[in-house]
Amino acid sequence: MNERIHSQDGRYLTFALGKGRLADKTLELLEKTGITCEEMKDKGSRKLVFVNEELKLRFFLAKGPDVPTYVEYGAADIGVVGKDTIMEENRRVYEVLDLGFGKCRMCVCGPEGARELLKHHEMIRVASKYPNIAKDYFYNKKHQTVDIIKLNGSVELGPIVELSDVIVDIVETGSTLRENGLDVLEEICPLSARMIVNQVSMQMQTERIKKLIQDLREHI
């Protein structure tokens, strides 16, 4: 039994995990610290909330953009989600740990010809799944007024079909960009999976959460 994060008051500590690779990686990391949730290993399960009764832990999977919402409102004490989502959603949560996986970059990309447009503070059109990140970067860091167009699908199409001059998107290897004649023009920031904590939980469950952060840090 992992005494170190055991509940003193019988209260559950609830985790919201971003679905997919992020959740799998997080569970692998938690297992190294002695935290398991056997119920989650049953891929055929239709359950939405999984419990480790012994350690008084609860887990549920959520769409990435919803994780900071669950954490801000206290439906989850702890969340694991990409830095891009934290920046885009801009919720009132504490970001406490860089988990070091899911590494990539948020970049401004486009055809080589668009590089000049970024230098001269011209009015340009920017397509992105991340309008808030794009707006913050262009307005507050570059002081460039731009027209931001929100897209939900293949953002790379933007410059190809002349919907936009450039895009703001996540880049892992850059191979999709290159295949479509696009390039990274500017890097906005590095990204990776982060652990976030509800502000009230941090005060009420300080010991437990600090132990968890400490245990995780040793295995990152």
SEGUTOR-647087 format. One record per residue: x, y, z of N, C-alpha, C, O, CB in turn. Coordinates in steps of 0.02 Angstrom, whole numbers. Glycine has a CB too. Example, Ala and Ser with C-alpha at 12.3 -4.5 7.8 and 13.67 -1.06 7.14 Angstrom:
2
    n_xx    n_yy    n_zz   ca_xx   ca_yy   ca_zz    c_xx    c_yy    c_zz    o_xx    o_yy    o_zz   cb_xx   cb_yy   cb_zz
     660    -284     390     615    -225     390     660    -165     390     712    -166     423     565    -224     452
     642    -112     354     684     -53     357     645       2     394     670      57     402     704     -30     286
***
This chain:
220
    n_xx    n_yy    n_zz   ca_xx   ca_yy   ca_zz    c_xx    c_yy    c_zz    o_xx    o_yy    o_zz   cb_xx   cb_yy   cb_zz
      42     -60       0       0       0       0      44      63       0      93      67      37     -48       0      61
      26     109     -41      66     170     -46      44     221       7       3     265      -5      60     202    -117
      72     212      68      54     255     125      62     329     109      25     371     134      96     237     186
     110     343      67     130     412      57      75     456      29      71     516      45     189     416      13
      33     428     -12     -21     471     -37     -88     447     -11    -141     464     -39     -20     474    -115
     -87     407      42    -150     380      68    -191     435      99    -165     482     129    -136     325     120
    -256     429      92    -302     480     118    -303     478     194    -309     424     224    -372     470      90
    -297     536     225    -302     540     298    -374     547     320    -392     527     376    -260     600     324
    -416     576     276    -484     592     298    -537     552     259    -596     567     263    -497     666     289
    -514     501     223    -562     460     186    -587     493     122    -631     466      88    -620     443     229
    -560     551     106    -583     587      46    -546     560     -16    -486     545     -13    -571     663      54
    -583     556     -71    -552     534    -134    -512     591    -165    -531     650    -159    -605     508    -183
    -458     573    -198    -422     620    -239    -440     602    -311    -430     545    -332    -342     618    -226
    -466     649    -348    -492     634    -415    -447     662    -470    -428     720    -469    -563     661    -423
    -431     618    -519    -389     636    -576    -431     639    -639    -470     593    -653    -331     586    -584
    -423     693    -678    -451     696    -746    -393     690    -795    -347     731    -794    -493     764    -758
    -395     639    -837    -340     627    -884    -363     639    -956    -417     617    -975    -312     555    -876
    -321     673    -994    -336     683   -1065    -335     616   -1101    -287     578   -1095    -285     732   -1098
    -388     601   -1138    -395     536   -1171    -338     520   -1218    -305     564   -1244    -460     534   -1210
    -326     455   -1228    -277     432   -1278    -208     422   -1250    -199     399   -1194    -274     482   -1334
    -158     439   -1291     -88     428   -1273     -69     460   -1207     -31     433   -1167     -42     453   -1327
     -97     519   -1196     -82     557   -1135    -102     518   -1072     -64     513   -1024    -118     625   -1136
    -162     490   -1074    -187     450   -1017    -144     388   -1007    -125     371    -950    -261     430   -1027
    -127     354   -1062     -86     292   -1057     -18     307   -1026       4     272    -981     -77     261   -1127
      13     360   -1050      79     380   -1024      75     400    -950     119     383    -911     108     438   -1066
      21     435    -933      12     457    -863       5     397    -817      34     395    -763     -49     503    -857
     -36     349    -838     -47     289    -797      18     249    -789      31     222    -735    -102     245    -828
      58     247    -842     124     213    -838     167     246    -785     199     213    -745     160     213    -907
     167     314    -787     207     352    -740     182     343    -668     222     335    -621     207     426    -759
     116     344    -659      87     335    -593     104     266    -565     115     258    -505      11     345    -596
     105     215    -609     121     147    -586     191     143    -556     203     105    -510     115      97    -645
     236     183    -584     305     183    -558     306     209    -486     352     192    -448     350     227    -602
     257     250    -468     255     276    -399     212     233    -354     200     249    -296     229     349    -399
     188     177    -381     147     131    -340      72     144    -344      34     115    -306     168     136    -269
      51     188    -389     -20     202    -396     -46     164    -457     -24     175    -513     -33     279    -404
     -94     120    -444    -122      82    -500    -198      90    -500    -228     108    -449    -103       6    -496
    -228      77    -557    -300      74    -560    -318      17    -607    -323      26    -668    -332     142    -583
    -326     -43    -579    -338    -104    -618    -399     -98    -663    -400    -122    -720    -346    -164    -572
    -451     -64    -637    -513     -57    -676    -501     -26    -744    -535     -42    -793    -564     -15    -637
    -452      20    -748    -440      56    -811    -407      13    -864    -406      30    -923    -397     118    -797
    -381     -44    -842    -346     -88    -891    -395    -130    -931    -376    -160    -981    -297    -133    -854
    -457    -131    -910    -508    -169    -947    -533    -124   -1004    -575     -81    -995    -567    -190    -900
    -505    -137   -1064    -520     -95   -1122    -593    -101   -1143    -620     -56   -1177    -474    -113   -1181
    -626    -155   -1123    -696    -164   -1143    -745    -130   -1096    -805    -129   -1109    -713    -238   -1146
    -719    -101   -1042    -763     -71    -992    -798      -9   -1019    -769      31   -1055    -723     -53    -930
    -861      -2   -1000    -899      58   -1019    -904     107    -961    -939     158    -966    -969      38   -1043
    -870      92    -908    -872     137    -850    -841     204    -868    -797     208    -910    -836     106    -790
    -863     255    -835    -837     322    -847    -790     344    -791    -744     384    -802    -894     373    -855
    -802     318    -731    -759     336    -674    -730     271    -645    -766     223    -631    -800     375    -619
    -664     271    -635    -629     213    -610    -600     228    -541    -577     283    -528    -572     192    -659
    -604     178    -497    -585     191    -427    -532     142    -402    -533      83    -418    -647     186    -383
    -485     169    -362    -440     128    -323    -462     139    -251    -443     189    -220    -363     147    -335
    -501      92    -224    -531     100    -157    -477     103    -103    -482     142     -55    -579      42    -142
    -425      63    -111    -374      58     -60    -339     125     -49    -328     146       8    -322       5     -80
    -323     159    -105    -288     224     -99    -335     283    -100    -313     341     -97    -237     231    -154
    -400     269    -106    -450     322    -110    -434     370    -168    -427     430    -159    -454     362     -43
    -428     340    -228    -414     379    -288    -469     365    -339    -494     309    -345    -344     363    -318
    -487     417    -376    -535     408    -431    -504     437    -495    -468     486    -493    -604     444    -415
    -519     406    -551    -493     428    -615    -550     432    -665    -595     390    -665    -437     381    -641
    -549     482    -708    -593     481    -766    -557     511    -826    -512     552    -819    -660     518    -752
    -578     489    -885    -548     512    -948    -592     567    -977    -654     562    -975    -539     454    -999
    -561     618   -1004    -599     673   -1033    -564     697   -1096    -505     684   -1106    -607     732    -982
    -601     732   -1138    -570     764   -1196    -522     817   -1171    -538     854   -1124    -623     794   -1244
    -464     821   -1202    -412     868   -1181    -437     937   -1159    -424     958   -1103    -363     877   -1235
    -474     972   -1204    -495    1041   -1187    -541    1045   -1125    -548    1098   -1095    -530    1071   -1246
    -572     988   -1107    -617     989   -1048    -580     979    -982    -606     996    -929    -670     935   -1056
    -520     952    -985    -483     936    -923    -474     998    -879    -489     995    -819    -415     906    -940
    -448    1055    -905    -440    1114    -862    -507    1138    -833    -507    1167    -778    -407    1171    -901
    -562    1127    -868    -628    1148    -844    -647    1106    -783    -669    1133    -732    -682    1141    -899
    -639    1040    -788    -654     996    -731    -612    1015    -670    -635    1014    -614    -642     922    -750
    -549    1032    -683    -504    1049    -628    -521    1118    -598    -523    1125    -537    -430    1049    -652
    -535    1166    -640    -551    1233    -613    -612    1230    -567    -614    1262    -515    -564    1283    -671
    -663    1192    -589    -726    1190    -550    -725    1139    -494    -775    1130    -459    -784    1176    -597
    -669    1103    -486    -663    1057    -429    -694     989    -440    -698     949    -393    -694    1088    -370
    -718     975    -501    -743     907    -516    -685     858    -516    -695     798    -505    -781     906    -584
    -625     883    -529    -564     844    -522    -515     885    -481    -512     946    -488    -533     824    -593
    -476     851    -438    -425     886    -399    -364     898    -442    -330     949    -437    -406     845    -335
    -350     848    -485    -288     848    -525    -305     832    -597    -349     791    -611    -237     796    -497
    -270     864    -644    -280     850    -714    -213     840    -748    -162     867    -727    -320     905    -749
    -214     801    -802    -154     794    -844    -174     810    -915    -218     778    -944    -121     722    -837
    -140     860    -944    -159     883   -1011    -100     919   -1042     -53     938   -1007    -221     930   -1008
    -102     928   -1108     -47     962   -1143     -45    1036   -1126     -96    1068   -1111     -56     954   -1219
      15    1064   -1127      25    1135   -1113     -15    1178   -1162     -39    1232   -1143     101    1153   -1118
     -23    1155   -1224     -62    1192   -1274    -134    1203   -1249    -162    1257   -1258     -62    1155   -1341
    -163    1151   -1220    -232    1155   -1195    -237    1203   -1136    -284    1241   -1131    -258    1086   -1175
    -187    1200   -1092    -187    1245   -1034    -185    1318   -1058    -221    1360   -1033    -126    1229    -987
    -142    1331   -1107    -135    1399   -1133    -199    1421   -1169    -221    1478   -1161     -76    1404   -1181
    -228    1377   -1208    -287    1395   -1248    -348    1405   -1204    -387    1452   -1215    -301    1341   -1300
    -357    1362   -1154    -417    1365   -1112    -412    1419   -1059    -462    1448   -1038    -430    1297   -1079
    -351    1433   -1036    -337    1487    -989    -382    1485    -927    -414    1535    -909    -345    1554   -1024
    -385    1427    -895    -427    1418    -836    -388    1435    -772    -326    1437    -773    -453    1345    -832
    -425    1447    -718    -392    1463    -654    -371    1397    -620    -409    1369    -581    -439    1505    -608
    -312    1374    -636    -284    1313    -606    -210    1324    -592    -180    1370    -620    -295    1251    -654
    -182    1282    -549    -109    1285    -538     -76    1234    -584     -95    1176    -584     -91    1271    -463
     -26    1256    -621      15    1209    -660      74    1191    -616     115    1234    -600      38    1240    -730
      80    1127    -597     129    1108    -546     187    1066    -570     239    1063    -537      94    1072    -492
     179    1033    -628     232     987    -649     233     976    -724     181     966    -755     224     920    -613
     293     978    -752     303     960    -822     320     885    -822     371     865    -796     361    1002    -857
     276     845    -852     284     772    -850     335     747    -902     355     689    -901     217     738    -861
     354     791    -948     410     775    -992     394     732   -1053     438     720   -1094     461     742    -954
     331     709   -1059     315     671   -1120     266     712   -1163     242     764   -1142     284     602   -1102
     252     686   -1223     209     724   -1269     242     787   -1293     209     838   -1303     143     740   -1236
     309     784   -1301     345     846   -1319     334     865   -1392     337     824   -1437     420     836   -1307
     321     929   -1403     314     957   -1470     321    1033   -1463     340    1058   -1410     245     936   -1504
     305    1070   -1517     312    1143   -1515     251    1176   -1545     219    1149   -1591     376    1165   -1553
     234    1234   -1518     182    1275   -1550     218    1324   -1595     262    1361   -1573     136    1312   -1496
     199    1324   -1658     236    1365   -1707     190    1404   -1754     132    1388   -1763     282    1320   -1748
     219    1455   -1784     188    1490   -1840     217    1457   -1902     278    1455   -1910     200    1569   -1839
     174    1431   -1945     198    1396   -2005     165    1425   -2067     112    1456   -2064     183    1320   -2000
     198    1414   -2123     169    1439   -2186     218    1428   -2243     272    1400   -2232     151    1513   -2180
     200    1450   -2303     246    1445   -2359     305    1493   -2347     298    1542   -2312     211    1460   -2425
     361    1478   -2377     422    1519   -2368     408    1593   -2383     436    1637   -2350     478    1494   -2414
     365    1606   -2432     349    1675   -2451     316    1715   -2396     317    1777   -2398     305    1674   -2512
     287    1681   -2346     252    1717   -2293     300    1743   -2239     281    1782   -2196     200    1671   -2260
     363    1721   -2243     412    1742   -2192     418    1818   -2189     424    1847   -2135     481    1711   -2208
     417    1849   -2248     423    1923   -2252     364    1957   -2217     372    2009   -2185     427    1945   -2325
     305    1927   -2225     244    1958   -2196     249    1963   -2120     220    2007   -2089     181    1918   -2216
     287    1917   -2091     293    1915   -2018     342    1969   -1993     342    1986   -1934     316    1846   -1995
     382    1994   -2038     433    2043   -2018     406    2114   -2017     430    2157   -1981     493    2039   -2063
     356    2126   -2059     337    2196   -2070     272    2217   -2036     243    2269   -2053     330    2208   -2143
     248    2177   -1990     187    2194   -1953     129    2210   -1999      87    2253   -1984     201    2253   -1908
     127    2174   -2054      70    2184   -2100       9    2149   -2072      14    2104   -2030      86    2158   -2171
     -50    2171   -2094    -112    2137   -2076    -115    2072   -2114    -119    2072   -2176    -175    2182   -2091
    -112    2016   -2079    -114    1951   -2113    -169    1908   -2082    -195    1922   -2028     -46    1915   -2108
    -186    1855   -2119    -236    1808   -2093    -202    1746   -2065    -157    1718   -2096    -287    1789   -2149
    -224    1726   -2005    -193    1670   -1970    -247    1619   -1955    -297    1634   -1922    -158    1694   -1904
    -238    1557   -1979    -286    1504   -1964    -258    1460   -1908    -198    1446   -1907    -302    1460   -2028
    -302    1440   -1861    -277    1399   -1805    -334    1364   -1768    -391    1389   -1766    -238    1443   -1757
    -317    1307   -1739    -363    1273   -1692    -357    1308   -1624    -397    1296   -1579    -347    1197   -1685
    -306    1351   -1618    -290    1382   -1553    -294    1459   -1560    -243    1493   -1556    -219    1361   -1529
    -355    1486   -1570    -361    1558   -1581    -334    1600   -1523    -306    1654   -1535    -432    1576   -1593
    -342    1577   -1461    -318    1617   -1404    -242    1620   -1401    -214    1673   -1386    -345    1587   -1339
    -209    1563   -1416    -136    1562   -1417    -111    1607   -1473     -64    1645   -1465    -109    1489   -1425
    -143    1601   -1532    -123    1641   -1590    -131    1716   -1575     -88    1756   -1590    -165    1621   -1652
    -188    1732   -1545    -202    1803   -1530    -151    1830   -1480    -124    1885   -1489    -274    1810   -1501
    -138    1792   -1427     -90    1814   -1376     -21    1825   -1407      13    1874   -1392     -86    1763   -1319
      -1    1779   -1450      66    1783   -1480      71    1845   -1526     118    1884   -1519      82    1720   -1521
      24    1853   -1571      29    1908   -1619      15    1976   -1587      49    2026   -1601     -20    1897   -1677
     -35    1979   -1543     -53    2044   -1514      -5    2065   -1458      16    2123   -1456    -124    2040   -1486
      12    2018   -1414      50    2038   -1354     125    2029   -1361     163    2064   -1328      26    1998   -1296
     147    1982   -1403     220    1971   -1409     248    2006   -1471     302    2035   -1469     235    1896   -1411
     211    2001   -1526     237    2030   -1589     207    2099   -1602     231    2137   -1645     222    1983   -1648
     154    2116   -1566     118    2180   -1576     100    2189   -1650     110    2241   -1680     163    2240   -1552
      72    2135   -1677      50    2135   -1747     -25    2121   -1749     -48    2072   -1720      89    2082   -1790
     -62    2163   -1782    -134    2152   -1788    -147    2102   -1843    -124    2109   -1899    -172    2219   -1803
    -184    2050   -1825    -197    1997   -1874    -271    1978   -1873    -307    1994   -1825    -153    1934   -1860
    -293    1945   -1925    -361    1920   -1930    -356    1845   -1915    -325    1808   -1954    -394    1934   -2001
    -386    1823   -1860    -379    1753   -1840    -441    1714   -1860    -497    1733   -1844    -367    1747   -1764
    -430    1658   -1894    -484    1615   -1918    -479    1549   -1882    -428    1515   -1886    -481    1606   -1995
    -532    1530   -1846    -530    1466   -1809    -549    1409   -1855    -601    1410   -1888    -578    1468   -1748
    -506    1358   -1857    -520    1297   -1893    -517    1239   -1844    -482    1242   -1793    -469    1286   -1951
    -554    1186   -1859    -554    1127   -1814    -517    1068   -1844    -495    1024   -1808    -625    1107   -1798
    -509    1068   -1910    -478    1010   -1943    -408    1023   -1966    -369    1055   -1930    -519     990   -2001
    -390     999   -2025    -322    1005   -2051    -304    1078   -2065    -320    1105   -2118    -314     963   -2116
    -271    1107   -2017    -255    1179   -2022    -208    1193   -2080    -207    1248   -2107    -225    1204   -1956
    -167    1143   -2098    -119    1152   -2153    -152    1174   -2218    -121    1205   -2261     -80    1087   -2165
    -217    1158   -2224    -253    1177   -2285    -257    1253   -2292    -260    1279   -2348    -324    1148   -2283
    -258    1288   -2236    -267    1361   -2236    -227    1398   -2289    -256    1429   -2334    -249    1389   -2170
    -160    1394   -2286    -119    1429   -2336    -124    1398   -2406    -117    1433   -2456     -47    1431   -2314
    -135    1332   -2408    -136    1297   -2473    -195    1321   -2516    -188    1332   -2576    -139    1220   -2463
    -253    1330   -2483    -313    1352   -2521    -323    1428   -2514    -376    1454   -2532    -376    1314   -2497
    -272    1462   -2488    -271    1535   -2481    -327    1562   -2436    -353    1616   -2447    -278    1566   -2549
    -344    1522   -2385    -389    1547   -2334    -350    1593   -2287    -375    1643   -2263    -423    1488   -2294
    -286    1574   -2275    -245    1613   -2229    -174    1620   -2257    -154    1583   -2302    -243    1581   -2159
    -137    1667   -2230     -66    1676   -2249     -22    1626   -2213      23    1596   -2241     -43    1748   -2236
     -37    1618   -2147       1    1571   -2105     -47    1534   -2060    -106    1548   -2057      55    1609   -2063
     -19    1485   -2023     -58    1448   -1974     -19    1449   -1907      42    1458   -1907     -73    1374   -1997
     -55    1439   -1853     -24    1426   -1788     -46    1356   -1769    -105    1343   -1761     -44    1481   -1732
       3    1312   -1761     -14    1242   -1748      42    1206   -1710      97    1232   -1703     -29    1205   -1814
      25    1146   -1687      74    1104   -1652     117    1069   -1704      91    1043   -1754      39    1052   -1605
     182    1069   -1693     228    1034   -1738     266     982   -1698     298     997   -1648     278    1084   -1772
     263     918   -1722     303     866   -1690     365     854   -1732     421     870   -1710     262     800   -1683
     356     826   -1791     415     813   -1834     420     863   -1891     475     875   -1917     411     742   -1862
     364     892   -1911     364     939   -1967     355     906   -2034     355     940   -2086     428     978   -1967
     348     839   -2034     343     803   -2099     279     821   -2137     280     827   -2198     346     728   -2088
     222     829   -2101     159     847   -2134     166     916   -2167     142     927   -2223     100     848   -2084
     199     961   -2132     210    1028   -2160     250    1024   -2225     231    1050   -2277     247    1073   -2109
     307     988   -2220     352     984   -2279     317     952   -2339     326     974   -2395     415     944   -2262
     277     901   -2325     241     867   -2380     193     915   -2415     175     904   -2473     202     807   -2353
     173     966   -2380     124    1014   -2407     156    1081   -2424     120    1131   -2432      68    1024   -2359
     222    1082   -2429     257    1143   -2451     257    1198   -2399     265    1257   -2416     226    1169   -2513
     249    1179   -2336     249    1229   -2282     310    1218   -2237     342    1166   -2239     183    1225   -2240
     324    1269   -2197     384    1267   -2154     369    1301   -2088     323    1341   -2083     444    1300   -2189
     410    1285   -2037     405    1322   -1974     438    1390   -1986     496    1394   -2005     439    1283   -1914
     400    1444   -1974     426    1511   -1984     448    1544   -1918     497    1581   -1915     373    1555   -2019
     411    1529   -1865     429    1555   -1798     405    1504   -1746     353    1473   -1753     396    1625   -1786
     445    1497   -1693     424    1453   -1639     393    1495   -1584     423    1545   -1562     484    1411   -1611
     334    1476   -1561     300    1513   -1507     324    1487   -1439     344    1527   -1397     223    1507   -1514
     320    1421   -1429     343    1393   -1365     347    1317   -1369     313    1286   -1410     297    1415   -1308
     388    1287   -1325     389    1214   -1321     328    1189   -1282     303    1224   -1238     455    1189   -1288
     305    1129   -1298     246    1100   -1265     263    1031   -1238     307     997   -1264     187    1097   -1315
     226    1010   -1187     229     941   -1162     170     932   -1114     132     978   -1101     298     927   -1125
     163     871   -1089     108     856   -1042     123     888    -974     179     885    -950      98     780   -1035
      73     918    -945      81     951    -880      28     926    -831     -26     903    -850      76    1028    -888
      45     931    -767      -3     914    -714     -30     979    -686       8    1025    -669      30     870    -658
     -96     984    -681    -128    1043    -654    -169    1024    -592    -191     967    -586    -173    1078    -707
    -178    1072    -547    -212    1058    -484    -264    1112    -471    -253    1171    -484    -162    1053    -425
    -321    1090    -444    -373    1137    -423    -347    1181    -366    -313    1156    -321    -437    1099    -402
    -364    1245    -367    -336    1292    -318    -357    1276    -246    -317    1282    -200    -357    1362    -336
    -420    1255    -237    -444    1239    -170    -413    1172    -146    -393    1166     -89    -521    1235    -169
    -410    1124    -191    -380    1059    -173    -309    1067    -150    -286    1033    -104    -383    1010    -233
    -273    1113    -182    -203    1125    -164    -198    1147     -91    -149    1132     -57    -171    1178    -211
    -248    1184     -68    -247    1207       2    -274    1154      50    -248    1145     106    -289    1272      10
    -326    1119      29    -358    1070      73    -320    1004      77    -320     970     129    -429    1056      49
    -287     986      22    -253     920      18    -179     930       6    -147     890     -29    -285     876     -38
    -151     982      35     -82    1001      21     -33     943      28       6     929     -17     -61    1057      67
     -35     910      86      13     856     100      11     802      47      62     781      20       0     826     169
     -50     779      34     -60     724     -13     -36     742     -83      -2     702    -116    -134     704     -15
     -54     802    -105     -36     823    -172      39     835    -178      70     818    -228     -75     887    -192
      68     864    -126     141     876    -128     180     810    -130     230     805    -165     163     916     -66
     155     760     -93     187     693     -94     184     664    -165     232     636    -190     152     646     -44
     126     671    -195     116     645    -262     164     678    -311     196     644    -352      43     656    -286
     169     744    -308     214     781    -353     286     759    -342     324     748    -389     207     858    -341
     304     751    -278     373     730    -260     387     660    -288     440     648    -317     382     730    -183
     339     614    -279     348     545    -304     355     544    -380     396     508    -408     289     501    -282
     313     583    -413     315     585    -487     381     614    -511     410     589    -559     256     626    -514
     403     667    -478     465     701    -498     524     652    -498     568     656    -541     479     760    -450
     524     606    -450     579     557    -445     580     508    -504     631     477    -518     573     518    -380
     523     502    -539     519     453    -593     516     484    -663     509     449    -713     458     409    -584
     521     550    -666     517     583    -731     586     582    -764     595     607    -819     492     657    -725
***
